[in-house]
Structures are given as structure tokens and as C-alpha cells.
Amino acid sequence: MKKSFKHFSWLLLLLIPLLIVSGCGKSSSSKTVKVGIMGSDEKIWKPIQKRLKKQGINIKLVTFTDYNQPNAALTNHEVDINSFQHTYFMQQWNKAHKTHIVSIGKTMRAPLRLYSKKVKSVSDIKKGDQITIPNDSTNEGRALHLLQSAGLIKVNNKLALPTPKNITENKLHLKITPVDAAQTPRSLSDAAGAVINNEFAAEAKLPNSETIYKEKLNKASIPYINIIATNKADKNNKTYKKIVKAYQSNETKKLIKKYYNGLSVPAW
């Protein structure tokens, strides 16, 4: 009986390392990738998350509320990739913060829009009215170009990113007020109009009927195509490429059409 017990004990000791190795092998086959997004994009990413799980890729969605957070989180390795910005925003962020963030795939084109709850058209905007615009440098300049295109102001066209100080003509003496991009929908209760980014317009459920002017989709808007981005060192990561492929699918095209109701269009 003692010999039998000793034999069993030795057998158990031999098996334990094998069981541990086997267990580790199973866990390593499943990859977790943290993806930084704006909260309004969860409805696009959750179905992608579900599909990728079958491929052994676990997506952990990390949501942010303003544009200053996702790239900082990416640089600090708090997320692995993010999906919230357009190419021009990324380039300006890299320049300002000396970072090395790169695009690994296109997502959608989201034309900037001028909304209003007080007037029905641009021609109804009156002298001294207030127009709010996003206050981050990239979208602020983009918004001013939009207002120029709408015939409301003129800016120094030599500048890619003008600020309100670079307005050269303002015949209606409009009060151009930069505010946090996330606050632009709320500003509609006081301002005659607000230039609002797509994700915040979608989150606020602003109807198309409140759009009084829209950015044109042409060559000039190519730098504003939204992207999936990561740190340069990870640009060839095979798992990240699979995530881009999963995003750039017919299923996602249908979701963009369903949830954004024409506010955004696929860009791949």
C-alpha cells in the first residue's frame, strides 16, 4: 500500500509541471487589446468586439469624453490603439507633443456641420449672433474654414489652422466663441449656431434638420478622414491588422449607416 502511494505521489509530481505549462499555453493563445474610443462609437465597436472574440482576440473598449485623452493614453500605453481622430489631428498632435503615433487604417469620413436650433439657414444668421466652435487647435481651424465656406467670415487663407484672431472679415460682427468640443451641442440653447463634430452630434442625437451648413467632401477634406492609430513601434502588429480588417467590413458599413444616419460615411 505504501509503495503504491509513493508511486502515485511521484506520478502526481511529474504531472503538475505539465498541467501548468498546458494551462499557460491556453491563456497565451488569447490576446487582449485595449482600444481607446469616444463613447458615441461603442455601438460600432461592440459588434466588432464580439466577432473578434471568436478569433481569440479580446477587445477591451476604453471610452473617453474629450479629444485630449486618447492620444495621451496611447503614448502612455494605457491603450494599445485608438479610433477617434482624423489624420490631420494626429499629425498636429505628434508635432505639438513630439509623439510618434501613426495611422494603421481608415474608418470613416465625418463632415463637420453647422447646427442651429434658432435659424433655418445660414442667411437667417443676424448681426451680433454667437457661433460656437470646438476649441482644440485642429478642429477650431477647420470650423473657421467651414464658416468661411458658408460665407459668414473670411480668414487668413495662408494659415492651415487659423484661430479667431486670424479672422480678416466679419461683416456681421459675429461672436465666434471656442468651447470644448464636447460642449458644442449644449451651446445650441444659447448660440445662434454651433460647429459640431460628428460623434458629439450623434451622441446628442441632433437631427439632420438642424444642420444649416455641411463641409464638402472633396480633396480638401481628405486629411480629415478618421483613422485607427497606434504607436509607430507597433504599426506592423499582426493582431492590430486583424482588428483593422474586422472594422473595414460590410457589417461595419451597415452599422455606420444605421447609427449615424448619413452624418458619417465609410472611408475604406
C-alpha positions as a Python dict, from the first residue, in 0.01 Angstrom:
ca = {
    (1, 'M'): (0, 0, 0),
    (2, 'K'): (287, 238, 90),
    (3, 'K'): (470, 158, -236),
    (4, 'S'): (154, 223, -434),
    (5, 'F'): (102, 560, -260),
    (6, 'K'): (464, 661, -318),
    (7, 'H'): (433, 568, -686),
    (8, 'F'): (116, 780, -716),
    (9, 'S'): (287, 1074, -542),
    (10, 'W'): (582, 1066, -781),
    (11, 'L'): (344, 1045, -1078),
    (12, 'L'): (150, 1346, -948),
    (13, 'L'): (470, 1549, -908),
    (14, 'L'): (563, 1473, -1267),
    (15, 'L'): (221, 1572, -1397),
    (16, 'I'): (193, 1910, -1216),
    (17, 'P'): (452, 2093, -1435),
    (18, 'L'): (283, 1956, -1747),
    (19, 'L'): (-56, 2081, -1629),
    (20, 'I'): (90, 2424, -1552),
    (21, 'V'): (253, 2450, -1896),
    (22, 'S'): (-68, 2335, -2060),
    (23, 'G'): (-268, 2598, -1870),
    (24, 'C'): (-25, 2874, -1966),
    (25, 'G'): (-45, 2773, -2331),
    (26, 'K'): (-420, 2818, -2334),
    (27, 'S'): (-412, 3165, -2179),
    (28, 'S'): (-138, 3292, -2411),
    (29, 'S'): (-341, 3199, -2719),
    (30, 'S'): (-596, 3465, -2628),
    (31, 'K'): (-486, 3825, -2688),
    (32, 'T'): (-633, 4131, -2515),
    (33, 'V'): (-614, 4464, -2695),
    (34, 'K'): (-723, 4790, -2533),
    (35, 'V'): (-894, 5019, -2783),
    (36, 'G'): (-949, 5386, -2699),
    (37, 'I'): (-1269, 5533, -2843),
    (38, 'M'): (-1516, 5813, -2785),
    (39, 'G'): (-1828, 5694, -2604),
    (40, 'S'): (-2056, 5752, -2903),
    (41, 'D'): (-1861, 5490, -3104),
    (42, 'E'): (-1937, 5199, -2869),
    (43, 'K'): (-2229, 5087, -3085),
    (44, 'I'): (-1989, 5047, -3380),
    (45, 'W'): (-1715, 4871, -3185),
    (46, 'K'): (-1915, 4628, -2971),
    (47, 'P'): (-2019, 4406, -3268),
    (48, 'I'): (-1654, 4409, -3383),
    (49, 'Q'): (-1554, 4310, -3029),
    (50, 'K'): (-1796, 4017, -3046),
    (51, 'R'): (-1672, 3895, -3386),
    (52, 'L'): (-1303, 3913, -3291),
    (53, 'K'): (-1356, 3713, -2973),
    (54, 'K'): (-1414, 3409, -3196),
    (55, 'Q'): (-1064, 3465, -3337),
    (56, 'G'): (-910, 3469, -2990),
    (57, 'I'): (-877, 3848, -2977),
    (58, 'N'): (-1033, 4010, -2672),
    (59, 'I'): (-1113, 4376, -2730),
    (60, 'K'): (-1134, 4592, -2419),
    (61, 'L'): (-1305, 4920, -2505),
    (62, 'V'): (-1175, 5222, -2315),
    (63, 'T'): (-1406, 5521, -2360),
    (64, 'F'): (-1304, 5887, -2341),
    (65, 'T'): (-1500, 6210, -2321),
    (66, 'D'): (-1269, 6461, -2488),
    (67, 'Y'): (-1008, 6472, -2762),
    (68, 'N'): (-711, 6536, -2531),
    (69, 'Q'): (-728, 6194, -2366),
    (70, 'P'): (-699, 5909, -2623),
    (71, 'N'): (-358, 6000, -2770),
    (72, 'A'): (-207, 6065, -2427),
    (73, 'A'): (-335, 5724, -2319),
    (74, 'L'): (-185, 5567, -2632),
    (75, 'T'): (157, 5723, -2573),
    (76, 'N'): (148, 5609, -2209),
    (77, 'H'): (49, 5256, -2319),
    (78, 'E'): (-279, 5276, -2129),
    (79, 'V'): (-443, 5170, -2457),
    (80, 'D'): (-290, 4980, -2748),
    (81, 'I'): (-473, 5150, -3035),
    (82, 'N'): (-732, 5423, -3062),
    (83, 'S'): (-1008, 5521, -3302),
    (84, 'F'): (-1134, 5877, -3268),
    (85, 'Q'): (-922, 6118, -3472),
    (86, 'H'): (-864, 6223, -3829),
    (87, 'T'): (-523, 6225, -3997),
    (88, 'Y'): (-468, 6598, -3959),
    (89, 'F'): (-544, 6590, -3586),
    (90, 'M'): (-290, 6309, -3544),
    (91, 'Q'): (-23, 6500, -3735),
    (92, 'Q'): (-75, 6814, -3529),
    (93, 'W'): (-75, 6614, -3205),
    (94, 'N'): (256, 6448, -3297),
    (95, 'K'): (405, 6787, -3379),
    (96, 'A'): (288, 6951, -3056),
    (97, 'H'): (370, 6661, -2821),
    (98, 'K'): (672, 6510, -3001),
    (99, 'T'): (499, 6173, -3023),
    (100, 'H'): (513, 5903, -3290),
    (101, 'I'): (153, 5799, -3350),
    (102, 'V'): (70, 5652, -3691),
    (103, 'S'): (-238, 5550, -3885),
    (104, 'I'): (-294, 5178, -3948),
    (105, 'G'): (-632, 5200, -4120),
    (106, 'K'): (-912, 5432, -4235),
    (107, 'T'): (-1253, 5425, -4071),
    (108, 'M'): (-1498, 5695, -4181),
    (109, 'R'): (-1537, 6042, -4322),
    (110, 'A'): (-1736, 6269, -4097),
    (111, 'P'): (-1805, 6611, -4249),
    (112, 'L'): (-1812, 6895, -4000),
    (113, 'R'): (-2154, 7062, -3968),
    (114, 'L'): (-2300, 7391, -3858),
    (115, 'Y'): (-2613, 7330, -3650),
    (116, 'S'): (-2881, 7564, -3523),
    (117, 'K'): (-3199, 7543, -3317),
    (118, 'K'): (-3279, 7912, -3376),
    (119, 'V'): (-3249, 7964, -3753),
    (120, 'K'): (-3332, 7754, -4059),
    (121, 'S'): (-3049, 7866, -4288),
    (122, 'V'): (-2716, 8048, -4290),
    (123, 'S'): (-2885, 8354, -4442),
    (124, 'D'): (-3101, 8387, -4128),
    (125, 'I'): (-2799, 8448, -3903),
    (126, 'K'): (-2810, 8809, -3783),
    (127, 'K'): (-2565, 9078, -3685),
    (128, 'G'): (-2403, 9013, -3348),
    (129, 'D'): (-2516, 8649, -3326),
    (130, 'Q'): (-2296, 8399, -3143),
    (131, 'I'): (-2141, 8098, -3316),
    (132, 'T'): (-1960, 7839, -3104),
    (133, 'I'): (-1678, 7625, -3243),
    (134, 'P'): (-1456, 7345, -3099),
    (135, 'N'): (-1157, 7486, -2912),
    (136, 'D'): (-892, 7221, -2996),
    (137, 'S'): (-645, 7369, -3245),
    (138, 'T'): (-722, 7135, -3536),
    (139, 'N'): (-1099, 7148, -3526),
    (140, 'E'): (-1102, 7517, -3437),
    (141, 'G'): (-918, 7598, -3760),
    (142, 'R'): (-1134, 7354, -3954),
    (143, 'A'): (-1450, 7515, -3812),
    (144, 'L'): (-1335, 7864, -3914),
    (145, 'H'): (-1272, 7740, -4269),
    (146, 'L'): (-1625, 7596, -4263),
    (147, 'L'): (-1772, 7933, -4158),
    (148, 'Q'): (-1574, 8098, -4436),
    (149, 'S'): (-1708, 7845, -4687),
    (150, 'A'): (-2059, 7928, -4563),
    (151, 'G'): (-1994, 8297, -4642),
    (152, 'L'): (-2010, 8417, -4281),
    (153, 'I'): (-1649, 8526, -4230),
    (154, 'K'): (-1312, 8543, -4403),
    (155, 'V'): (-986, 8412, -4258),
    (156, 'N'): (-620, 8430, -4349),
    (157, 'N'): (-602, 8151, -4608),
    (158, 'K'): (-226, 8129, -4576),
    (159, 'L'): (-282, 7955, -4242),
    (160, 'A'): (-382, 7588, -4235),
    (161, 'L'): (-509, 7628, -3880),
    (162, 'P'): (-643, 7979, -3826),
    (163, 'T'): (-773, 8098, -3489),
    (164, 'P'): (-1039, 8362, -3423),
    (165, 'K'): (-753, 8617, -3415),
    (166, 'N'): (-692, 8537, -3783),
    (167, 'I'): (-1042, 8637, -3897),
    (168, 'T'): (-987, 8908, -4159),
    (169, 'E'): (-1350, 8993, -4228),
    (170, 'N'): (-1659, 8963, -4008),
    (171, 'K'): (-1928, 9189, -4158),
    (172, 'L'): (-2198, 9060, -3922),
    (173, 'H'): (-1974, 9111, -3618),
    (174, 'L'): (-2045, 8753, -3515),
    (175, 'K'): (-1923, 8643, -3174),
    (176, 'I'): (-1709, 8339, -3258),
    (177, 'T'): (-1670, 8153, -2929),
    (178, 'P'): (-1438, 7849, -2892),
    (179, 'V'): (-1564, 7593, -2638),
    (180, 'D'): (-1474, 7234, -2550),
    (181, 'A'): (-1582, 7016, -2843),
    (182, 'A'): (-1797, 6801, -2613),
    (183, 'Q'): (-1990, 7113, -2504),
    (184, 'T'): (-2079, 7238, -2854),
    (185, 'P'): (-2421, 7059, -2865),
    (186, 'R'): (-2520, 7217, -2532),
    (187, 'S'): (-2423, 7561, -2658),
    (188, 'L'): (-2709, 7545, -2911),
    (189, 'S'): (-2951, 7656, -2640),
    (190, 'D'): (-2781, 7998, -2629),
    (191, 'A'): (-2592, 8043, -2956),
    (192, 'A'): (-2743, 8105, -3298),
    (193, 'G'): (-2529, 7822, -3431),
    (194, 'A'): (-2258, 7573, -3337),
    (195, 'V'): (-1999, 7385, -3540),
    (196, 'I'): (-2019, 7031, -3402),
    (197, 'N'): (-1808, 6723, -3466),
    (198, 'N'): (-1995, 6415, -3579),
    (199, 'E'): (-1951, 6198, -3269),
    (200, 'F'): (-2084, 6468, -3038),
    (201, 'A'): (-2372, 6543, -3276),
    (202, 'A'): (-2459, 6172, -3281),
    (203, 'E'): (-2429, 6146, -2904),
    (204, 'A'): (-2662, 6445, -2862),
    (205, 'K'): (-2900, 6291, -3121),
    (206, 'L'): (-2913, 6610, -3322),
    (207, 'P'): (-3146, 6567, -3621),
    (208, 'N'): (-3029, 6638, -3976),
    (209, 'S'): (-3299, 6904, -3995),
    (210, 'E'): (-3090, 7121, -3762),
    (211, 'T'): (-2793, 7120, -4000),
    (212, 'I'): (-2776, 7454, -4178),
    (213, 'Y'): (-2437, 7401, -4348),
    (214, 'K'): (-2214, 7099, -4412),
    (215, 'E'): (-1847, 7059, -4500),
    (216, 'K'): (-1798, 6942, -4857),
    (217, 'L'): (-1640, 6601, -4919),
    (218, 'N'): (-1362, 6670, -5168),
    (219, 'K'): (-982, 6659, -5194),
    (220, 'A'): (-952, 6930, -4932),
    (221, 'S'): (-1130, 6709, -4679),
    (222, 'I'): (-904, 6403, -4727),
    (223, 'P'): (-684, 6496, -4426),
    (224, 'Y'): (-1000, 6476, -4215),
    (225, 'I'): (-1062, 6108, -4281),
    (226, 'N'): (-1089, 5929, -3946),
    (227, 'I'): (-840, 5654, -3867),
    (228, 'I'): (-735, 5375, -3635),
    (229, 'A'): (-398, 5469, -3485),
    (230, 'T'): (-120, 5319, -3277),
    (231, 'N'): (236, 5394, -3172),
    (232, 'K'): (488, 5373, -3457),
    (233, 'A'): (670, 5082, -3294),
    (234, 'D'): (351, 4873, -3320),
    (235, 'K'): (242, 4965, -3673),
    (236, 'N'): (311, 4614, -3807),
    (237, 'N'): (143, 4428, -3521),
    (238, 'K'): (-49, 4139, -3680),
    (239, 'T'): (-325, 4142, -3419),
    (240, 'Y'): (-388, 4513, -3476),
    (241, 'K'): (-409, 4448, -3850),
    (242, 'K'): (-678, 4188, -3785),
    (243, 'I'): (-872, 4446, -3587),
    (244, 'V'): (-850, 4694, -3877),
    (245, 'K'): (-970, 4422, -4115),
    (246, 'A'): (-1263, 4345, -3885),
    (247, 'Y'): (-1354, 4714, -3878),
    (248, 'Q'): (-1330, 4752, -4254),
    (249, 'S'): (-1615, 4511, -4324),
    (250, 'N'): (-1961, 4517, -4477),
    (251, 'E'): (-2107, 4464, -4129),
    (252, 'T'): (-1945, 4787, -4009),
    (253, 'K'): (-2065, 4976, -4318),
    (254, 'K'): (-2420, 4879, -4227),
    (255, 'L'): (-2372, 4991, -3867),
    (256, 'I'): (-2232, 5330, -3974),
    (257, 'K'): (-2535, 5380, -4198),
    (258, 'K'): (-2774, 5266, -3924),
    (259, 'Y'): (-2638, 5467, -3632),
    (260, 'Y'): (-2501, 5780, -3797),
    (261, 'N'): (-2788, 5834, -4038),
    (262, 'G'): (-2571, 5996, -4304),
    (263, 'L'): (-2357, 6200, -4063),
    (264, 'S'): (-2060, 5976, -4150),
    (265, 'V'): (-1970, 5754, -4445),
    (266, 'P'): (-1719, 5464, -4466),
    (267, 'A'): (-1377, 5576, -4587),
    (268, 'W'): (-1208, 5249, -4687),
}
